């Protein structure tokens, strides 16, 4: 392994309209807050050489590794349903691509590294708080087994940025399978540049879906692959109570990863209408709306691909609609299976859906904590005399009536009862990045104390373990600790 980045840049070989060549901004005093040493090793980099001043220079953009080709990517997007024909990387710079030790191509991007031609009125910088939030949540998602971009490093820049106040500047180094979005296709489709849409589609197929390269209709197969990835991703969000907060088409990854952690949050008390994002005034991206928004975003991708799908537009639209029509069945299959597993049900019976929906309705009515309810069920499944889960409900008797039905259903499972609790604990985390804990880390970081940041990362690296020494991190917020709004950070 070497501190040198062995870049193999493919996106930078696309036509000039796909990006702008840029240089990261100069900052006065870069200081490394955190290096993800495990991820660095996975990328075939030397953590020891990067975990210090050299890493601070590289991850703040002050020292470009050999082979880097810094670019800002062009894209468009629907933001809260309104189309914006030009967005692009306004505060992010793609240094290049590496091949990791598994043979997978990974983007290395600096987020908060200064103005680009796509910055519009923004300063291209990032404040410390959003950098810490994205680092924490993206790494928590990875530990939960959810496809996601990753955080390689966080750096203080030594300067300040102006938001609601003067705040410390920072840069996040983000790693992704790619940063290509639905909005990337929209950028060229909106301009009627079908050659560019085709070139982008060919690039995505070669990079992400090589198995369909020889398909009879590879562009229709591409749409189907992206639909499948999203139909598998969104259930994983819902099964851990995650709310993305800003599911614009420019934040929808073609690779099927969770990307752009802005006003993201995890629910405490369960309710499908939960919204945290300060900019989501109408609840468009509420927890329970995320599946239908994902499908809406996929329909926008299909519109871009229509000219490639068939010689006649009517036929192309029919083909696209057929593929989009598969989303719901795929989503429901993944979500229903995941919910059954959370309840310790590993076979399927006709009454399961009603059993599950009745629990969720009770949780919403009685303000039950999402994570703690399912985790408590793991213990109750282990001992029929336990009743720990009822403590999550304002009306314990209402829950107990439901629990009697659940225990009767468990008795029909062919799997040996002794194996059930461990199987349930493997899908029901004890620890999530609760909003009040993330905010406490940010508040401490603004005071120069990163010990809470390190400790929270330690806890979240093992979300399914009990970790009794960190039990306080599993607790929901007290009334005065509740974080009711999260912010984009731009």
C-alpha positions as CSV (number, residue, x, y, z in Angstrom):
1,X,0.0,0.0,0.0
2,X,1.1,3.6,-0.6
3,X,0.0,7.0,0.3
4,X,0.1,7.7,-3.5
5,X,-3.3,7.5,-5.1
6,X,-3.3,5.1,-8.0
7,X,-5.9,7.0,-10.0
8,X,-7.6,5.4,-13.0
9,X,-10.0,8.2,-14.1
10,X,-12.8,7.2,-16.5
11,X,-15.4,10.0,-16.0
12,X,-12.8,12.7,-17.0
13,X,-12.4,11.0,-20.4
14,X,-16.0,11.9,-21.3
15,X,-16.8,15.0,-23.5
16,X,-16.1,18.4,-22.0
17,X,-19.7,19.2,-21.5
18,X,-19.9,16.6,-18.7
19,X,-17.8,18.6,-16.2
20,X,-15.6,21.6,-15.6
21,X,-12.0,21.3,-14.7
22,X,-11.3,23.1,-11.4
23,X,-8.8,23.7,-8.6
24,X,-9.6,23.3,-4.9
25,X,-9.6,26.5,-3.0
26,X,-6.5,27.5,-0.9
27,X,-7.2,27.3,2.9
28,X,-5.0,28.7,5.6
29,X,-4.5,25.9,8.2
30,X,-5.7,22.5,7.3
31,X,-5.9,20.0,10.2
32,X,-7.0,16.4,10.0
33,X,-10.0,15.7,12.3
34,X,-10.4,12.1,11.3
35,X,-9.1,9.5,8.8
36,X,-11.1,6.4,8.2
37,X,-8.2,4.1,8.4
38,X,-10.1,0.9,7.5
39,X,-11.5,2.5,4.4
40,X,-8.1,3.9,3.4
41,X,-6.7,0.4,3.5
42,X,-9.6,-0.9,1.5
43,X,-8.7,1.8,-1.1
44,X,-5.1,0.5,-1.1
45,X,-3.8,3.6,0.6
46,X,-1.4,3.8,3.5
47,X,-3.3,4.9,6.6
48,X,-0.1,5.7,8.6
49,X,1.1,8.1,6.0
50,X,-2.2,9.8,5.5
51,X,-3.1,10.1,9.2
52,X,-1.3,13.3,9.8
53,X,-0.1,16.5,8.1
54,X,0.2,14.9,4.7
55,X,-3.4,13.7,4.9
56,X,-4.5,17.1,6.0
57,X,-3.0,18.7,2.9
58,X,-4.4,16.1,0.5
59,X,-7.9,16.0,2.0
60,X,-8.2,19.7,2.1
61,X,-7.2,20.0,-1.6
62,X,-3.9,21.8,-0.8
63,X,-1.8,18.9,-2.3
64,X,-3.1,17.1,-5.3
65,X,-1.9,13.5,-5.5
66,X,-0.2,12.5,-8.8
67,X,-2.8,11.5,-11.3
68,X,-5.6,13.5,-9.8
69,X,-7.8,15.3,-12.4
70,X,-10.1,17.6,-10.3
71,X,-13.4,18.2,-11.9
72,X,-16.9,19.5,-10.9
73,X,-19.6,17.3,-12.5
74,X,-22.5,18.9,-14.4
75,X,-26.1,17.8,-13.6
76,X,-29.6,19.1,-13.3
77,X,-32.4,18.0,-11.1
78,X,-36.0,18.2,-9.8
79,X,-35.7,20.0,-6.4
80,X,-39.0,19.4,-4.4
81,X,-40.7,18.7,-7.7
82,X,-39.4,21.8,-9.5
83,X,-37.0,21.3,-12.4
84,X,-33.7,23.2,-12.3
85,X,-31.8,22.7,-15.6
86,X,-28.4,23.4,-14.2
87,X,-27.1,22.5,-10.8
88,X,-23.8,20.6,-10.7
89,X,-21.1,20.2,-8.1
90,X,-21.3,23.7,-6.5
91,X,-19.1,22.8,-3.5
92,X,-17.6,19.4,-4.4
93,X,-14.6,18.4,-6.5
94,X,-14.0,14.9,-7.9
95,X,-10.3,14.2,-7.6
96,X,-10.5,11.0,-9.5
97,X,-11.2,7.3,-9.3
98,X,-9.3,4.4,-7.6
99,X,-9.6,0.7,-7.9
100,X,-10.0,-0.8,-4.4
101,X,-8.6,-4.0,-3.2
102,X,-11.8,-5.8,-4.3
103,X,-11.4,-4.6,-7.8
104,X,-14.2,-2.0,-7.5
105,X,-13.9,1.5,-9.0
106,X,-14.5,4.2,-6.4
107,X,-14.7,8.0,-6.7
108,X,-12.7,10.2,-4.4
109,X,-14.4,13.5,-3.9
110,X,-13.7,16.6,-1.8
111,X,-16.9,18.2,-0.4
112,X,-16.6,21.8,0.7
113,X,-13.4,22.5,-1.3
114,X,-14.4,25.9,-2.8
115,X,-16.3,27.5,-5.6
116,X,-16.8,25.9,-9.0
117,X,-18.6,27.1,-12.2
118,X,-21.7,25.5,-10.7
119,X,-21.7,27.3,-7.4
120,X,-24.2,29.9,-8.4
121,X,-24.4,32.3,-5.5
122,X,-22.8,29.8,-3.0
123,X,-19.3,30.0,-1.6
124,X,-18.5,26.4,-2.3
125,X,-17.5,25.8,1.3
126,X,-18.7,23.5,4.0
127,X,-19.2,24.2,7.7
128,X,-17.9,21.7,10.3
129,X,-21.4,20.6,11.5
130,X,-22.6,19.2,8.1
131,X,-19.2,17.5,7.6
132,X,-19.4,15.7,11.0
133,X,-23.1,14.8,10.3
134,X,-22.3,13.2,6.9
135,X,-19.3,11.4,8.3
136,X,-21.3,9.9,11.2
137,X,-24.5,9.0,9.3
138,X,-22.8,7.6,6.2
139,X,-20.5,5.4,8.3
140,X,-23.5,4.3,10.4
141,X,-25.4,3.4,7.3
142,X,-22.4,1.3,6.1
143,X,-22.3,-0.5,9.4
144,X,-26.0,-1.2,9.1
145,X,-25.4,-2.9,5.8
146,X,-27.1,-0.2,3.7
147,X,-25.6,0.8,0.3
148,X,-24.1,4.2,0.8
149,X,-21.3,6.6,0.0
150,X,-18.5,6.5,2.6
151,X,-16.5,9.0,4.5
152,X,-12.7,8.8,4.1
153,X,-11.6,11.9,6.0
154,X,-12.7,15.1,7.7
155,X,-10.5,18.1,7.8
156,X,-10.7,21.5,9.4
157,X,-9.6,24.3,7.0
158,X,-8.6,27.0,9.5
159,X,-11.0,29.5,8.0
160,X,-14.6,30.4,8.7
161,X,-17.8,30.2,6.6
162,X,-20.8,32.4,6.9
163,X,-24.1,30.6,7.5
164,X,-26.5,31.5,10.3
165,X,-23.3,32.5,12.1
166,X,-19.5,32.4,11.6
167,X,-18.7,28.7,11.6
168,X,-15.5,26.7,11.3
169,X,-14.8,25.6,7.7
170,X,-14.3,21.9,6.9
171,X,-13.9,19.5,4.0
172,X,-15.3,15.9,3.8
173,X,-13.6,13.4,1.6
174,X,-16.4,11.2,0.2
175,X,-16.0,7.9,-1.5
176,X,-18.7,6.5,-3.9
177,X,-19.2,3.9,-6.5
178,X,-19.8,7.0,-8.6
179,X,-21.4,10.4,-8.3
180,X,-23.7,9.9,-11.3
181,X,-27.3,10.8,-10.6
182,X,-30.6,10.8,-12.2
183,X,-30.0,14.5,-12.5
184,X,-26.9,13.9,-14.6
185,X,-29.1,12.3,-17.3
186,X,-31.6,15.1,-16.9
187,X,-28.9,17.7,-17.6
188,X,-28.3,16.5,-21.1
189,X,-31.9,15.4,-21.9
190,X,-33.2,18.9,-21.0
191,X,-30.8,20.2,-23.7
192,X,-31.9,17.7,-26.3
193,X,-28.4,16.3,-26.4
194,X,-29.3,12.7,-27.1
195,X,-25.7,11.8,-28.0
196,X,-24.6,12.9,-24.6
197,X,-27.4,10.9,-22.9
198,X,-26.3,7.8,-24.9
199,X,-22.6,8.4,-24.0
200,X,-23.5,8.7,-20.3
201,X,-25.7,5.6,-20.5
202,X,-22.9,3.6,-22.1
203,X,-20.5,4.8,-19.4
204,X,-22.9,3.8,-16.6
205,X,-23.4,0.4,-18.2
206,X,-19.6,-0.2,-18.5
207,X,-18.9,1.0,-15.0
208,X,-21.9,-0.3,-13.0
209,X,-23.8,-2.9,-15.0
210,X,-21.4,-4.6,-17.4
211,X,-23.5,-7.8,-17.4
212,X,-26.1,-6.1,-19.5
213,X,-23.6,-4.7,-22.1
214,X,-24.7,-7.4,-24.7
215,X,-28.4,-7.3,-23.8
216,X,-30.9,-7.1,-26.7
217,X,-32.0,-3.7,-25.5
218,X,-29.2,-2.6,-23.1
219,X,-30.7,0.8,-22.3
220,X,-34.0,-0.7,-21.3
221,X,-32.0,-3.2,-19.2
222,X,-30.1,-0.3,-17.7
223,X,-33.4,1.3,-16.6
224,X,-34.5,-2.0,-15.1
225,X,-31.2,-2.4,-13.2
226,X,-31.5,1.1,-11.7
227,X,-35.2,0.5,-10.8
228,X,-34.2,-2.7,-9.0
229,X,-31.4,-1.1,-7.1
230,X,-33.8,1.7,-5.8
231,X,-36.5,-0.9,-5.0
232,X,-34.0,-2.7,-2.8
233,X,-32.5,0.5,-1.3
234,X,-35.5,2.3,0.0
235,X,-36.9,-0.6,2.1
236,X,-33.5,-0.7,3.8
237,X,-34.0,2.9,4.8
238,X,-37.5,2.3,6.1
239,X,-36.4,-0.8,8.1
240,X,-34.1,1.3,10.3
241,X,-36.2,4.4,10.4
242,X,-34.0,6.5,8.2
243,X,-35.3,9.7,6.5
244,X,-33.2,11.1,3.7
245,X,-34.8,14.5,3.9
246,X,-34.0,15.8,0.4
247,X,-34.8,13.1,-2.2
248,X,-34.4,15.3,-5.2
249,X,-33.5,13.7,-8.5
250,X,-30.0,15.1,-8.3
251,X,-29.6,13.2,-5.0
252,X,-30.7,9.9,-6.5
253,X,-27.7,7.7,-7.3
254,X,-27.6,5.6,-10.5
255,X,-25.5,3.1,-8.6
256,X,-28.2,2.6,-5.9
257,X,-26.2,4.1,-3.1
258,X,-27.5,6.5,-0.4
259,X,-25.9,9.8,-1.4
260,X,-26.0,13.4,-0.1
261,X,-26.6,13.4,3.6
262,X,-27.9,16.9,4.2
263,X,-30.9,17.2,6.5
264,X,-31.0,13.4,7.0
265,X,-32.3,11.9,10.3
266,X,-33.4,8.7,12.1
267,X,-36.8,8.6,13.7
268,X,-37.2,8.3,17.5
269,X,-40.9,7.9,17.9
270,X,-42.5,6.1,14.9
271,X,-44.9,7.9,12.6
272,X,-45.0,7.6,8.8
273,X,-45.5,11.4,8.4
274,X,-42.2,12.2,10.2
275,X,-40.2,15.1,8.7
276,X,-37.1,16.7,10.1
277,X,-35.7,18.7,7.2
278,X,-36.2,22.4,7.7
279,X,-36.7,23.0,3.9
280,X,-39.4,20.3,3.5
281,X,-42.3,22.5,4.5
282,X,-45.0,20.3,2.8
283,X,-43.7,16.9,3.9
284,X,-42.9,15.8,0.3
285,X,-40.0,13.7,1.6
286,X,-41.6,12.4,4.8
287,X,-40.6,9.0,6.0
288,X,-43.6,7.2,4.6
289,X,-43.5,9.1,1.2
290,X,-40.0,7.8,0.3
291,X,-41.1,4.8,-1.8
292,X,-43.4,6.8,-4.0
293,X,-40.8,9.6,-4.4
294,X,-38.2,7.0,-5.4
295,X,-40.6,5.8,-8.1
296,X,-41.3,9.4,-9.2
297,X,-37.5,10.0,-9.5
298,X,-37.1,6.8,-11.6
299,X,-39.8,8.0,-13.9
300,X,-37.7,11.1,-14.6
301,X,-34.8,8.9,-15.5
302,X,-37.1,6.9,-17.8
303,X,-38.1,10.1,-19.6
304,X,-34.4,10.8,-20.3
305,X,-33.8,7.4,-21.8
306,X,-36.9,7.3,-24.0
307,X,-35.0,8.2,-27.2
308,X,-32.7,5.2,-26.6
309,X,-35.4,2.6,-25.8
310,X,-37.2,2.1,-29.2
311,X,-37.4,3.7,-32.7
312,X,-41.0,4.8,-32.0
313,X,-41.8,7.0,-29.1
314,X,-45.0,5.2,-28.2
315,X,-43.2,1.9,-28.1
316,X,-40.4,3.4,-26.0
317,X,-42.8,4.9,-23.5
318,X,-44.7,1.6,-23.2
319,X,-41.4,-0.2,-22.6
320,X,-40.4,2.3,-19.9
321,X,-43.8,2.1,-18.2
322,X,-43.5,-1.7,-18.1
323,X,-40.2,-1.5,-16.3
324,X,-41.4,1.2,-13.9
325,X,-44.4,-0.9,-13.1
326,X,-42.1,-3.5,-11.6
327,X,-40.9,-1.2,-8.8
328,X,-43.8,-1.6,-6.5
329,X,-43.7,-5.4,-6.4
330,X,-40.0,-5.4,-5.9
331,X,-40.2,-2.8,-3.2
332,X,-43.1,-4.6,-1.4
333,X,-41.3,-7.9,-1.5
334,X,-38.1,-6.5,0.0
335,X,-40.0,-4.4,2.6
336,X,-42.4,-7.1,3.7
337,X,-39.6,-9.7,4.0
338,X,-37.6,-7.2,6.1
339,X,-40.5,-6.5,8.4
340,X,-41.2,-10.1,8.9
341,X,-37.6,-10.8,9.8
342,X,-37.7,-7.9,12.3
343,X,-40.5,-9.7,14.0
344,X,-38.8,-13.1,13.9
345,X,-40.9,-14.5,11.1
346,X,-38.9,-16.3,8.5
347,X,-41.7,-17.9,6.7
348,X,-44.7,-16.2,5.1
349,X,-48.3,-16.6,6.0
350,X,-51.4,-14.8,4.9
351,X,-52.1,-13.0,8.2
352,X,-48.6,-11.6,8.4
353,X,-49.3,-8.3,6.7
354,X,-52.2,-7.4,9.0
355,X,-50.1,-8.4,12.0
356,X,-47.2,-6.1,10.9
357,X,-49.4,-3.2,9.9
358,X,-51.3,-3.4,13.2
359,X,-48.1,-3.1,15.1
360,X,-47.0,-0.1,13.1
361,X,-50.4,1.6,13.7
362,X,-50.1,1.0,17.4
363,X,-46.5,2.4,17.4
364,X,-47.7,5.5,15.6
365,X,-50.7,6.0,17.9
366,X,-48.8,5.4,21.1
367,X,-45.5,7.2,20.3
368,X,-43.4,4.0,20.5
369,X,-39.7,4.4,19.7
370,X,-39.0,2.7,16.4
371,X,-35.6,1.3,17.2
372,X,-36.2,0.4,20.8
373,X,-39.5,-1.3,20.1
374,X,-38.0,-3.8,17.6
375,X,-35.0,-4.3,19.7
376,X,-37.1,-5.1,22.7
377,X,-39.0,-7.7,20.7
378,X,-35.8,-9.6,20.3
379,X,-35.6,-10.1,24.1
380,X,-39.3,-10.9,24.4
381,X,-39.0,-13.5,21.7
382,X,-36.3,-15.2,23.8
383,X,-38.6,-15.5,26.8
384,X,-42.4,-15.8,26.6
385,X,-42.7,-14.5,30.2
386,X,-40.9,-11.2,29.3
387,X,-43.0,-8.0,28.6
388,X,-40.2,-5.5,28.0
389,X,-41.7,-4.1,24.8
390,X,-44.9,-2.8,26.3
391,X,-42.9,-0.1,28.1
392,X,-42.6,1.6,24.7
393,X,-46.4,2.2,24.5
394,X,-48.6,4.7,26.2
395,X,-51.3,2.0,26.3
396,X,-49.6,-1.2,27.4
397,X,-52.7,-3.3,27.2
398,X,-53.2,-2.4,23.6
399,X,-49.7,-3.6,22.8
400,X,-50.2,-6.8,24.9
401,X,-53.3,-7.7,22.9
402,X,-51.2,-7.4,19.7
403,X,-48.3,-9.4,21.4
404,X,-50.6,-12.3,22.1
405,X,-51.3,-12.6,18.3
406,X,-47.5,-12.2,17.6
407,X,-46.6,-15.1,20.0
408,X,-49.3,-17.3,18.4
409,X,-47.8,-16.6,15.0
410,X,-44.2,-17.3,16.3
411,X,-45.4,-20.7,17.4
412,X,-46.1,-21.6,13.8
413,X,-42.6,-21.0,12.7
414,X,-40.6,-24.1,11.8
415,X,-37.3,-22.6,12.9
416,X,-36.1,-23.7,16.3
417,X,-37.1,-21.0,18.8
418,X,-33.6,-20.9,20.4
419,X,-32.2,-19.4,17.1
420,X,-34.8,-16.7,16.8
421,X,-33.5,-14.0,19.1
422,X,-30.0,-13.9,17.5
423,X,-31.6,-13.8,14.1
424,X,-33.8,-10.9,15.2
425,X,-30.9,-9.0,16.7
426,X,-29.0,-9.3,13.5
427,X,-31.6,-7.2,11.7
428,X,-32.8,-4.9,14.6
429,X,-30.0,-2.5,15.6
430,X,-29.6,-1.4,19.2
431,X,-27.8,1.8,18.1
432,X,-28.6,4.4,15.5
433,X,-27.2,7.9,15.1
434,X,-30.0,9.5,17.0
435,X,-30.4,13.2,16.2
436,X,-29.7,14.5,19.7
437,X,-26.5,12.5,19.8
438,X,-25.3,13.8,16.5
439,X,-26.1,17.4,17.5
440,X,-24.2,16.9,20.8
441,X,-21.2,15.8,18.7
442,X,-21.5,18.8,16.5
443,X,-21.8,21.2,19.5
444,X,-18.7,19.7,21.0
445,X,-16.8,19.9,17.7
446,X,-17.6,23.5,17.4
447,X,-15.8,23.9,20.8
448,X,-12.8,22.0,19.5
449,X,-13.6,18.7,21.3
450,X,-13.8,15.7,19.0
451,X,-13.8,13.0,21.7
452,X,-17.6,12.7,21.5
453,X,-17.3,12.3,17.7
454,X,-14.8,9.5,18.1
455,X,-16.9,7.7,20.8
456,X,-20.1,7.9,18.7
457,X,-18.3,6.5,15.7
458,X,-17.0,3.6,17.9
459,X,-20.6,2.8,19.1
460,X,-22.1,3.0,15.6
461,X,-19.5,0.8,14.1
462,X,-21.2,-2.2,15.8
463,X,-24.9,-1.3,15.7
464,X,-26.3,-4.8,16.3
465,X,-24.2,-5.5,19.4
466,X,-25.5,-4.8,22.9
467,X,-22.4,-2.8,24.1
468,X,-23.6,-2.3,27.7
469,X,-20.8,0.2,28.4
470,X,-22.5,2.5,25.8
471,X,-26.1,1.8,26.7
472,X,-26.8,5.5,27.1
473,X,-26.4,5.9,23.3
474,X,-29.4,3.6,22.7
475,X,-31.7,5.8,24.8
476,X,-34.2,8.2,23.1
477,X,-33.9,11.9,23.8
478,X,-35.3,13.5,26.9
479,X,-37.9,16.3,26.1
480,X,-35.3,19.0,26.2
481,X,-32.9,17.1,24.0
482,X,-35.2,16.5,21.1
483,X,-34.0,17.7,17.7
484,X,-37.1,18.6,15.7
485,X,-35.4,20.1,12.6
486,X,-32.3,19.3,10.6
487,X,-30.6,21.6,8.1
488,X,-29.1,21.1,4.7
489,X,-25.8,22.9,5.5
490,X,-25.3,24.5,2.2
